[in-house]
């Protein structure tokens, strides 16, 4: 009977009783779960807003500094660019002055035929006279493919329809050998120190890039110069380029072609032979 009495008096376990008491107390003084979740969310939003506000405030503080540094860089670039342009202008002015002094020195040497010939062959003086005009151009396919691609940017077109530096070297050498007295390529006067080279796909004459078509002017006996060049090995080489690779070339005789003077020629090693040296070695 004592067992039955104990069960009747204590129908719930002590743990259940404790849980029931805690739930009752939470219902009276605690907060519902939904309300606590809303409060947590609100607290998170307030914290995020606070972070954004602080970040915006810092951005506003640092923005003038960044803008100032950027403007300083722009000003430095503009200043250095202006200085470089000024130096380039000075170099061009000095180069023109040197060329003028060279021409004056040639004229002051007595105006002899020998001095005139030296000035002509060195390219120090502008010349004009009868001659030929030879225009060499890439094949039509080289200036733009049917699909819109640029063959100059493809490796498969390197030795076909595009004029190369070695082609221009042979053309110029052929004209010299055929009797040309002065030659220019796209307005660049050639001298004994001139070089025709390549940089990538561009042809350089004295380190100045040229673009096709390449107009070669040569002073000389027009008819004779044209005939001799076309019958020479270099002229036949150019004709083979036309036949095999569709490179375009036209040559015509001109009554008067004008060639500019070359930029100042700087000789770094060769020295003129003095009379003392000449007498001492005789």
C-alpha positions in Angstrom: 0.0 0.0 0.0 2.9 2.3 0.7 4.1 2.0 -3.0 0.6 2.8 -4.3 0.4 5.7 -2.0 3.9 7.0 -3.2 2.9 6.8 -6.9 -0.4 8.6 -6.2 1.4 11.3 -4.3 4.3 11.7 -6.8 2.7 11.0 -10.2 5.5 12.9 -12.1 9.2 12.3 -11.9 11.3 15.0 -10.3 12.8 15.8 -13.7 9.5 16.3 -15.3 8.4 18.4 -12.5 11.5 20.6 -12.8 10.9 21.0 -16.6 7.3 21.9 -16.0 8.2 24.5 -13.4 10.9 26.1 -15.7 8.4 26.3 -18.6 5.9 27.9 -16.4 8.3 30.4 -15.2 9.4 31.2 -18.7 5.8 31.7 -19.8 5.4 34.2 -17.0 8.6 36.2 -17.1 10.5 35.1 -20.3 10.1 36.1 -24.0 8.6 34.0 -26.7 11.0 32.5 -29.2 9.6 34.4 -32.2 10.1 37.7 -30.3 13.6 36.8 -29.4 14.4 35.9 -33.1 13.0 39.3 -34.2 15.1 41.1 -31.6 18.2 39.2 -32.8 17.5 40.1 -36.4 17.0 43.7 -35.5 20.3 43.7 -33.6 22.0 42.2 -36.6 20.6 44.8 -38.9 21.6 47.6 -36.6 25.1 46.2 -36.4 25.3 45.9 -40.3 24.0 49.5 -40.6 26.6 50.6 -38.2 29.4 48.9 -40.1 28.2 50.5 -43.4 27.9 53.9 -41.8 31.5 53.7 -40.4 32.8 52.5 -43.8 31.0 55.3 -45.6 32.4 57.8 -43.2 35.9 56.5 -43.6 35.5 56.6 -47.4 34.4 60.2 -47.2 37.4 61.0 -45.1 39.9 59.3 -47.4 38.3 60.3 -50.7 39.9 63.8 -50.8 43.3 62.2 -50.1 43.0 59.7 -52.9 41.7 62.4 -55.3 44.6 64.6 -54.4 47.2 61.8 -55.0 45.5 61.0 -58.3 45.7 64.6 -59.4 49.3 64.8 -58.3 50.1 61.8 -60.5 48.2 63.3 -63.5 50.1 66.6 -63.0 53.4 64.8 -62.9 52.6 62.8 -66.1 51.6 66.0 -67.8 54.7 67.8 -66.7 57.0 65.0 -67.8 55.2 64.7 -71.1 55.6 68.4 -71.7 59.3 68.2 -70.8 59.8 65.2 -73.2 58.1 67.2 -76.0 60.3 70.2 -75.3 63.4 68.0 -75.4 62.3 66.4 -78.6 61.7 69.8 -80.2 65.2 70.9 -79.0 66.7 67.8 -80.6 65.0 68.5 -83.9 66.2 72.1 -83.8 69.8 71.0 -83.0 69.6 68.4 -85.8 68.5 70.9 -88.3 71.2 73.3 -87.1 73.9 70.6 -87.5 72.6 69.8 -91.0 72.6 73.5 -92.0 76.2 73.8 -90.7 77.3 70.8 -92.6 75.8 72.2 -95.8 77.4 75.5 -95.1 80.8 73.8 -94.5 80.5 72.0 -97.9 79.7 75.3 -99.6 82.5 77.2 -97.9 85.1 74.6 -99.0 85.4 76.4 -102.3 82.2 75.4 -104.1 84.2 72.9 -106.1 82.6 70.1 -108.1 84.2 67.7 -105.7 82.5 69.3 -102.7 79.2 69.3 -104.5 79.6 65.6 -105.3 80.5 64.9 -101.6 77.4 66.7 -100.5 75.2 64.8 -103.0 76.6 61.4 -102.2 76.5 62.0 -98.4 72.9 63.1 -98.6 73.7 66.4 -96.9 72.0 68.5 -99.6 68.6 68.2 -101.1 68.7 67.2 -104.8 66.4 67.1 -107.8 66.6 66.0 -111.4 65.3 63.3 -113.8 64.9 59.8 -112.5 62.5 57.0 -111.8 59.7 56.4 -109.3 59.3 52.8 -108.2 56.3 52.0 -106.0 56.3 48.6 -104.2 53.2 47.4 -102.3 52.0 44.3 -100.5 49.7 41.9 -102.3 46.0 42.8 -102.0 45.4 39.8 -99.8 48.0 41.2 -97.4 46.0 44.3 -96.6 42.9 42.5 -95.4 41.6 38.9 -95.7 38.2 38.0 -96.8 37.2 37.0 -93.3 38.2 40.4 -92.0 41.4 39.1 -90.4 44.6 41.0 -90.7 47.2 38.8 -92.4 50.0 41.0 -90.9 49.1 39.6 -87.6 49.2 35.9 -88.7 52.4 33.8 -88.9 51.3 32.0 -92.1 51.7 35.1 -94.2 55.2 36.0 -93.3 56.9 35.0 -96.6 54.2 35.3 -99.2 52.3 38.5 -100.2 54.0 41.0 -97.9 57.0 43.1 -98.8 59.9 42.4 -96.4 63.0 44.4 -95.5 65.2 42.1 -97.6 63.0 42.8 -100.6 63.5 46.6 -100.2 67.2 46.0 -99.7 67.5 44.3 -103.0 65.4 47.0 -104.7 67.5 49.8 -103.4 70.8 48.0 -104.1 69.6 47.3 -107.6 68.9 50.9 -108.2 72.3 52.0 -106.9 74.0 49.4 -109.2 71.9 50.6 -112.1 73.2 54.1 -111.9 71.1 56.0 -109.3 72.8 59.0 -107.9 70.5 59.6 -105.0 67.6 57.6 -103.5 64.8 58.1 -101.0 62.2 55.7 -99.6 58.9 57.2 -98.5 60.7 60.6 -98.2 63.6 59.2 -96.2 66.9 60.0 -97.9 69.4 57.2 -98.0 73.1 57.8 -97.3 76.2 55.6 -97.0 75.2 54.9 -93.4 71.6 54.1 -94.0 70.2 50.7 -93.0 67.0 49.0 -94.0 65.9 46.6 -91.3 62.7 45.0 -89.9 61.1 45.4 -86.5 58.3 42.8 -86.3 56.3 43.4 -89.4 57.4 46.9 -89.9 60.2 48.0 -92.3 62.6 50.5 -90.8 64.8 53.0 -92.8 67.3 54.5 -90.4 65.2 53.3 -87.5 62.1 55.1 -88.8 59.1 52.9 -89.5 57.5 53.0 -93.0 54.1 51.9 -94.1 53.2 50.5 -97.5 53.1 51.4 -100.3 56.8 52.0 -100.4 57.6 54.9 -102.9 61.2 54.8 -104.0 62.5 57.8 -105.8 65.9 57.7 -107.6 67.7 60.5 -109.4 69.5 59.5 -112.5 69.1 59.0 -116.3 65.4 58.0 -116.2 65.1 55.8 -119.2 68.5 54.2 -118.8 68.1 53.7 -115.1 64.6 52.1 -115.5 65.9 49.7 -118.3 69.0 48.7 -116.5 67.2 48.1 -113.2 64.4 45.9 -114.8 67.0 43.8 -116.6 69.2 43.4 -113.5 69.1 40.5 -111.1 67.4 42.6 -108.5 64.8 43.8 -111.0 64.1 40.2 -112.0 63.9 39.3 -108.4 61.2 42.0 -107.9 59.4 40.6 -111.0 59.4 37.1 -109.5 57.8 38.5 -106.4 55.0 39.9 -108.6 54.5 36.7 -110.5 54.7 34.3 -107.5 53.3 36.3 -104.6 51.2 39.0 -106.2 53.3 41.7 -104.8 52.5 44.9 -106.7 55.2 47.1 -108.2 55.1 49.9 -110.8 58.1 51.8 -112.2 57.9 55.0 -114.2 60.4 57.6 -115.5 60.0 61.1 -114.1 61.2 64.4 -115.6 62.0 65.9 -112.2 62.1 64.1 -108.8 63.0 65.9 -105.6 64.7 64.3 -102.7 65.1 66.0 -99.3 68.4 66.2 -97.4 69.1 63.5 -95.0 69.3 64.1 -91.3 72.7 65.0 -90.0 75.1 62.2 -90.6 77.2 61.4 -87.5 80.5 59.7 -88.3 82.0 58.1 -85.1 85.1 56.4 -86.3 86.2 57.7 -89.7 88.4 60.9 -89.7 89.4 63.0 -92.7 92.9 62.5 -94.0 95.0 65.6 -93.2 97.7 67.0 -95.4 100.4 66.3 -92.7 99.4 62.7 -92.6 99.4 62.5 -96.3 102.9 64.0 -96.6 104.2 61.8 -93.8 103.1 58.6 -95.5 104.3 59.7 -99.0 
